[in-house]
Amino acid sequence: MKKLLCAALAAFQTMVAVAQVATVSSPDGRLKVNVNMKEGRPYYSVLYNGKQMLDDSPLGFIANLGDFSQQLTFVSAQDGKISNDYTLNRSKVSKVHYEANQLTITLQQRRYTYAVEFRVSNNDIAFRYNLPKMGETASVVIRSEVTGFDFPTKTTTFLTPQSDPMIGWKRTKPSYEEGYKYDAPMTSVSQYRHGYTFPCLFRIGNDGWVLLSETGVDSKYCGSRISDMKDDGLYTIEFPMEGENNGNGTVAPAFSLPGSTPWRTITVGTTLEPIVETTAPWDNVEPLYETTHQYQFGKGVWSWIVWQDNSINYDDQVKYVALAKEMGYKYILVDNWWDTNFGYDRMESFVKYAQSQGVDVFLWWSSSGYWNDIEQGPIHKMDNPIQRKKVMRWMNQLGVKGIKVDFFGGDKQETMRLYEAILSDADDNGLMVIFHGCTIPRGWERMYPNYVGSEAVLASENIYFGQGAADKEAKDTSTHPFIRNTIGCMEFGGSFLNRHIHKGNEGGNTRRTTDCHELAQAVLFQNPIQNFALTPENLRPFSEGGAPQVSLDFMRIVPTTWEDTQFVDGYPGKFCVLARQSAGTWYIAASNAEEECDKVLNLSQFLKKGDVVTLYSDDAQREPQKTQLKIKDPKKVKLHLLKDGGFVIVK
């Protein structure tokens, strides 16, 4: 009897120590979040189709007002529903209907309370901390978060590490330009021992996939990442490193009360379809300001990617204007050193000339400042509000359409303020903004009306700089649609038609991919303004080293904005097949980093029996061919893929 009483007492104590306080499920009931308390600490877990996607994962934060991760008391749980329709004009989809079930948990520590808000749609979870005004206290500093993601032990990872600060070329890192490891086991230490940058992809054995990221980060918070693995499968939110931005700025974000932290997002699916198609970055953010301008998206050329620094001169840029005009492109991007090689006065005459040819201009600027050793001009403009406004007014008067701002090197709140200040001042002057050498976008396509893309990836310049990057280009093309490009615009600057990545199409690194791979890349990589890596030599006759006419013709018609995006097939780093729709036309594109193979694809969502489609595919000599293909069975469309090859179907 005594043993029975002891066992009953132990069971009762366990129930008291671990108390489930609330549950919220998705509208379709398949995705479920459980919230519980363990000895005064809050946790959440995630199930999908009854399978465990995240084990009990910690919640809470440590602030200047106290430690809000422990010694907490559950106060209340409130349910709600979210229904929202919105449009995007420069992303993977144009119209979104968002429905989610909402759960708000209120917790108390002594005299302070705060809330954890969850929004759960059919495949996405977004959660954040909402802090009220605390008595007379109207501001808070968040010193760290204990927010975590605890994965089952069978999980493998597709992650890219956070680099050391102040390393790399001209001490410009971190800049989200590290490589990925594929299907790697969860380990305790990353390459640089600083954890991993968002977005982060995990495979939960054979049960499904999880993508982690964050959204809604603006001037009121810092950018975050996940830590190296702690304990068994646990990763936690990490703030920027002290050494970022040359040590300038605090790592701890601060905001006024009442206020909220950014949304952390978890996308879950049994396949990669919800990962590729997620709209989590935009579902719970709002535009931060209205614009009076009608921004035009489209294609552009830039000489720097192949012709490099020496091409930033008047005569070579005139050649690229001619290339843009011949291709029917809207834009030319004039890269670094134009202030030295052109000068401001001659740039005015160049912009007028380009406009006379029907081509508008983007200009490169360094983010500048005291956090790196960049010499490429123009410098000391974008980080100084007085100089920034001055040069932006000059560009506005000149008719420049946009800017590319480079070399930020950090995620501190101070840097987020700079991103926002550049965007806001640029919109005042009718300028679109591309960021390079930068952080990932975090809902920015919806938050900032003139934002058009960020690099934040090991991009096309590395194909110029190293044969190793050229050798694995198809692997990268088969990676980014599943990870980096899922959460926002990606300014990659690719689709080379030079066989040799060098001026004149001679020397330099050798492109391993087929032309059809490069055509497919123009569809697989999404950015509303695509500055493609074309060169004037591509317009030569094919017998004289020019690009095949079929390749040029496709690059003339490929869109850069999309009404819809759907996953077809693929596996990160191996192959990728996506379908994107623009103006009612479907573009079904594939890249292949594996050995030569046949793929049998279900394309019944886009095609029907008897349809005649246009197929761009590789022949046995790896040359592009444009043919007509009649669809016999849309559920079983068999197509051949070469190694480092690709195809595009247009219907």
N, C-alpha and C positions, 0 to 999 in steps of 0.2 A: 504493500500500500504506500509506503514511504517513497519508493522509487516512482510509482505512478504519480504521486503528488509533485515530486521534483520535476518529472518530465512535463507535467501540465504547466507548472510554474515557468519552466524554461520556454515552452511554446508561447505562453502569454507574454513573456518578456520580449521574445522575438517579434511578436505581433506589434507590441508597443514601439519597439525600436525601429521596425520597418513597416511603415503605414502607407498604403497607396492612398493618395489624396484625390486624384482625378485622372480621367482618361478622355482623350479626344481622338476621333477617327475622321478620316477623309469622307467626302460626300458619297463615294462609292463603297466605303466601309473596308477597303483593302489595306489602307495605311493607318497605323494606330500608334499613338504616343501615350505612354503611361507615365505619370508623375508620382513620385513617392518621396517620403522623408525617412532618413536613417539617422537617428540620434541627432536631430537638429540640423541635418544637412539635406538639401534638396537634390534629387536626381530625376532624370528622365530616361526612358528607353523607347526603342522604335521597333515595331514589327510590321512586316509586309506579307500579306497572304499567310499570316500565322507564323512566318519565319522570322527569327531574330536578326535584325539588321544592326542594331546598336544595343549593347548591354547597358545596364545602369550607368549613366554618364552624369558627371557632376555639373551643377549649376551654381551661379553666384559670382561675386566679385569682391575685391578689396579696395576700399576707397579711403580718402582722407578722413571720412566720417566714421569709419569702422570696417570690420570684416563682415561682409554680408554673404558669406558662404557657409557659416556655421552658427550654432546656438540660435537657430531660427525657429519660429513657431508658425505653423500653418494657420492662416486667418480665414481665407475663403477661396472658392473657385467659381468663376463665372463663365458661362457658355455664351457663344454668339455665332453669328454667321456673317460672312463677307461675300458680297457679289459685286463685281466690278467689270465694266467693259471699257477698254481703252485701245488706242491705236499707237503703232510705232511706224515711223517712216524710214527707219534706217537700220533694221535688224533682220533677224531670221524669219519674222512673221509680221504681218501688218495689222491684224485685228486679233485681239485677245479677249476672251471671256473667262474671267477668273472667279472661281467659286471655292470657298474654303470654310471649314468650321474653325471656330475660334475658342481658345481656352485661355483665361487669364487667372493666374494663381497669385494671390496676395500673401506675402510673407512678412513677418515682423521680427525685429530684433530690438529689444528694449523699447525705446520710444519712436524708432524709425520703422517705416514700412516701405516696401517696394513690390513691384509686380513682375512676373515672368509671363509674357504674352506669346502664345503659340498660335499660328495659323497653319492649318493642315488642308491642303488640296489633294487631288487624287494621287499625285506623285511627289509633291513638294511639301516640305516643312520649313516655315520661317519662324524664328523666335528672337526675342529681344528683351531687354530689361527696361521697364518704365519706372522712372524715379519721380516722385512728387516733390514739391517744396517741403523741406524738412524743418518745420518751425520757422525761425527767422533765417535759416540757412538757405540761400538762393543759388548756390553753385556747388559743384562737386568735382573732385579730381579722382578719376578711376586709376588706381595704381597698378592693378593687374586683374585678370579674370581667372577664375578656376573653371570656366566653361570648358567642357570636354566632350569627346566623342570616343566611346569605348567599344571597339570592334571585337566580334567573335574571333577566336584564335585561328580559324581556318581562312581568315581574310588575307588576300594579297593586294599589293598596292601598285599604283601608277602615279608616281610623285616626282616632282622636281624640287631640288633643295634650295633653301635660302642661302645665298653666298655670304662670305665675310663682308663687312662694310669697308668702303674705301680701298678696294682692290680693283684689279683690272685696268683697262686702258684709261689713263688720265684719272685714275681713282674714282671711277664713276659708278661702281657697283654699291649696293644691289640694284639690279635693273631687270629682274625677272627673265634672265637670259641664260638659264642653266638647262642641261639636258634631263631627259626622263629616264627612269628605270622602269621596266615592264614586268608585271606579274611578280614583283619582288616580295619576299616574305616581310612581314612587319619586323622591323629591327629597332633597336633602342637609339642608334646614333646615325644621323644623316651625314652626307659628305662633308659639310662644313660645321656640323654640330649645332646648327641653328634652326633645325626643323625644316618645314616645307612650305612653299608658297601656295596660296589658293590659285585656281581651283584644284582640289585633290580628289582623285578617283580611286575607289576601292572595289574589289570584287569579293563578295561574301561567299566563297566557295561556289557551289552550283545553285545557290539560293537567289542571287541577284547582284545588283550593283548599287553603289552609293557615291554620290558626288557631293563634296563639301565646298562651300564658298561663303561669301558675304556680300551684302548689298546695302545701299543707302548711306555709304560713307561719304561725308562731305567735310566742310571746314570745322565741324564740331566734334570730330573724332580722328583717330589714327587708322591707318590700314593695319590689318592683323594677318597672322598666318597660324599654322599649327606647329606645335612643338615636336621635337623628337619623341618617340614612343616612351611613355611612362608606364610603369607596371606592365600588365599583360594586355596589350591592345589599346591602351588609353593614350589619346593625343589631346592636348589642351590648347586653348587660344594663347598666342604669344603676341606681345606688343613689339614695336620696332626696337632694334638694338641701339644702345647708347651711342655707338660710334657712327651711326648713319648720319649723313649730311655733315660729316666732319665734326661730329659731336654737338652741333648746334640744334637747339630745340629739345624739349622734354620728350621722354618716351611715354609719359602718362597723359592721356587726353583729359580735357576738362570741358564742362559745358554748364549752362545755366539750368536751374530747376524751375518748373518741372521740365524734364527732358528724357531722352531715350538713347540707348546705345544703337548701333547699326543692327540690321537683321543678319543673323547667321542662317544660312540656308542648307538644307539637306534634301537632295533629290534621290529618289529610290525607285528601282524597277527590277523586274525579273530579267529584263533585257536592257540593252543600251538605248532603246528607243526613247524612254523618258529623259535620259541623260542628254541626248542630242537635242531633243525638242523642248527642253525646259524653258519656261518663261519666268522662273523664280527671280532672276535679277531685277525684273521690272514690275512684278505683280503688286508689290507693297510700297513702292516709292511714288513720288509725285514730282511734276516739274517744279523747279525752284524759282524760275522766273519766266515771264512771257517774252517772246521775241516779236519784233515788228518786221523781221526780215523773212524772205522766202529763200531758204537755202536750197541749192541745186546739187544733187549728188551725181556721181558718174565716174568715168574712167580718166586716168591721167598717165603721163609719162614722166620719168625723171632720169637724168643722165648719170647721176652719181653712182647708182647701183652697179653699172658695168664700166662706165667711162671714168668714174671716180673724180677726185678733187680737181684734177687738171681740166676737167670739162666745164667747170663753173666759170665760163667766160662767155662773152656776148656771142661770138660766132658759133660756138658749139650749142648754145641754148637756142639760137635761131634754127639750127638743124633739128633740134627736138621739137620746136614749134611746128616745123614742117611735118615731122613724124606724127605729132598729135593731130594736125589738120588732116593728113592723109588717112589716119585711122578713124577719124570722126570723134576724137576724144575731146572732153571739155577742158582738161586742165594740163598744165605743166608745173611740176614742183622744182623750183630752183633751190638747190641744197646749200650746204655751208660754204663760207668764204665769199659769198656774193658781195658783201659789203666792201671787201678788199679788191676783188677782181672786177666788179662792176662799178661800185660806188653808188651812192643814193641817187645822184643826178642821172647817171646812165641807166639805172634800174627803171627810172620813170619812162625813159624812151623805150626800153625793152617791153615794159608792160603795155604801153600803147601799141607797139608793133604786134605783140602777141594777140591783143584784143582785135586788131585789124584783120588778123587771120582766123578769128573766131575761137581763140584759145584764151582761157583765163589762167591766172597765176596764183600759185601758193608759194610762200617764202619760208625758208628755214630760219630758225632762231635758236640760239643756245638758251636753256633756262638760266644759265649763268649763276653767279653768286659765289659764295665763300665755301662751297662744299665739294669742289673738285678742281682739277687742273686744266680744264678745257680752254683751248686757245682759239678754236674755230669760231669765226665771227658770223653774225653779229653777237657780241657778248655784252653783259651788263645792261641789258634792256628789259628782259622779261621779269627779272626779280625785283626791279625797282619801279614802284607804282608811278612815279613821275615820268621816267623815261618810257615805261610801257605805254602809258596813255598817249604820249607824244608820238611814238612810232606807229601806234595803232591808228591814230587820227591821220597820219601821213598815208598809211596803206589804204584807209577808207577813201581818202580824197583821190588816190591813184587808181582805185578800182581793183586792188588786190582782193581775192576772194577768200583766202585762208592762210593759216600759218601752220607750220610743223615745229613744235618746240621739243628740244632734245635734252637729255642728260640730267635727270632729276636725282636719282640715287638715294631714295629713302621713302619711308612710309609714315614718318612722324606727322602729328597733327599740323605742325608748321608747314610741311610740304603739301598736305591736303589743302591748306588755306591758299597756297600758291596756285595749285591746279584750279581751284575755284575762282580765284581772282583773275587769272588769265582768261578763263572761259567767260566770266562776267564782263570784263573789259572788252574782250573780243566781240561779244555779241552787241555791245553798245556801238561797235564800229562795223557791224555786218560781216564779221570774219568767222569762218569755220575754223575748228582747231583739231589738229592731229597731235598726239603725244608720242614721243619716241624715247627710248632709254628710260623707261617709266614703269609705274605700277599698273596693275590690271584695272580696267573699268569696273565700277561697282554700282551698276544701275544707271550709269551716266547718260546712256542714250535717251532715257526718259527724263532724267533730272535736268539736263542741260541741253537746250534746243540746238546749240551750235557745235556740240561735241560730235566728232565723226570717226574717232578711232584711236586706239593705242597699240603700240608694238607689244611690249610685255611678253615676248616670246623670242626664242633663238631664231631670228628671222633671216631673210634672203641675203643680207650682206655677208653672212657666214659662208654662203656658197661661193661668193667671190674670194673670201679670205682664206679658205682652206678646202683642200680636196676631200678631206674627211666629211665635211658637211655636205659637199656635193654628192658624195657616195651614198649618204643616207637620206637624201632629199625625199625619196618616196616613203621612207619610214616616218619621217616627220609629217608629210602630207597625210599619212594614214593615222596620225596621232592627234593632231590639233582639233579636228572636228569633234572628237570625243571628250576633250578636256578643255584646253584654253579657249577655243572659239565658242564653246557652249555658253559661256557666261558673258560674252560681250564682243564687240567689234574687235577685229585683229588686223592691225596694219602690218602685213607681212611683206608686201612689195615684190612679189614673185612673178611666176609665169614667164620664165626665160624662153626665148626662141633662139638665142645664140647657142650653138653647140659648144663653143669655148667662151668662158665667162671673162671676156676681155675685149677691149676696144678693137674693132676690126674683125672680130670673130676668129682670132688667131692667138695662140698662147693662152696663158692663164689656166684655170681649172677647167676640167672637162665635165660637162653635164652628162650624167648617167641616164637620166630619165628620157622617155620618148616625148615627142611633141604632144601626143594625146594626153599624157600625164599632165603636162603643163596646162593644157586646155581645161582638163578636169579640175586642176588646182584653182583655176579662176572661179569655179563654181563651189568647190568644197570649202574654200576659205572665204569668209564673209566679212566685208567691210564696205560701207556705203560709198566711199571714195577709194577706188583701187588704183594705186599708182603701180602700173605693171612694169616689169623689167625688160621692156622692148627697147630696141636700138635702131638707129637709122639704117644700119647694115642689114637689118631684117627685111627691108624693102628692096634690096637688090634682087636681081633674077636668081632663081634657085641654083642655077649652074655657076653663079659667081659668089656663092656662100650665103645667099638670102634665105629667108624662111619659106617653107612651102606655102603656096597660096591658100590652101585649105586651112592652115593654121591661122594665117592673117585674117581670113574671112570670119573665122569663128571669134577671134579676139575683137573684131569689130562689133559683133552682135551681142556678146555675152553681157547680161545685166550686172548691176552691182547692188540693187535693192530687191527685196523679195517679199512676196505675199505669204508664202508658206514654206516650211522646211520639214521634211520627213526622213527619218532613218529608214534605210532599206536593209543594209547588211554591213558586217565588218567587225573588226577586232583591233583595238588600239595597237599601232605599230606594225600591223600586218596588212590589212586592206580596209578600204572604206568605200561604201556606196551610199550616197545621199541623193535625195530629190529635192530640188528647190523650184518654186513657181514664181514667175514674174510676168505681169500683164497677161495672165491666163495661160502662159506657155510653161510646160514642165521641162526642166533641165535635170537629167539623171546622170550623175557623174561618179566615176570610180577611179581610185588609185590602187596600185598593187605593189607592195614591198616584198612579197614572197616570190617563190619560183613561178615560172609560167604555168598557167592553170586555166581551167574553165570554171565559170561561176553560173549556177542556175538560180535565177532571181525571181521572186514574186513581185511583179510590177503591176498587179491588177488594180491597185489604187490609182494608178496614173494612166494606164493603157487598157484597151479592150481588144478582143479578138477582131482581126481584120484591119486594125490601125496600121498605117504606114508612117514610120518615124524616120527621122534623119539620124544616122549613126556616124559618129566620128570615132574611128578605131585604128589601131596599129596593124600594119601588114607584117609579113614575115621578115621584111627588111627594116622593121621598126619605123617606117615612115607613115604619116597620117593619111587616112583615107576617109572620104565622105561618101557614104552610100545610103541607099534607102532600104529599110528593113521592114518587112511585113510581119506583124505579130500574129503568130498562130495560137499560142496559149499564153496569155499575160501572166499566169501563175508560174510558168516555167520558161522564162526567157533565158536561153543559154548564150553566154558571151565569153569570148576568149580574152584573157589578160596576160600580157607579157610581164616579165620581171621588170620593175621600175616603169611599168606602162600604165595605161588608163584608157577610159572611153567616156564619151558623153552621148547621151540620147536626147534629142530635142523633139518635143511633141506639143 
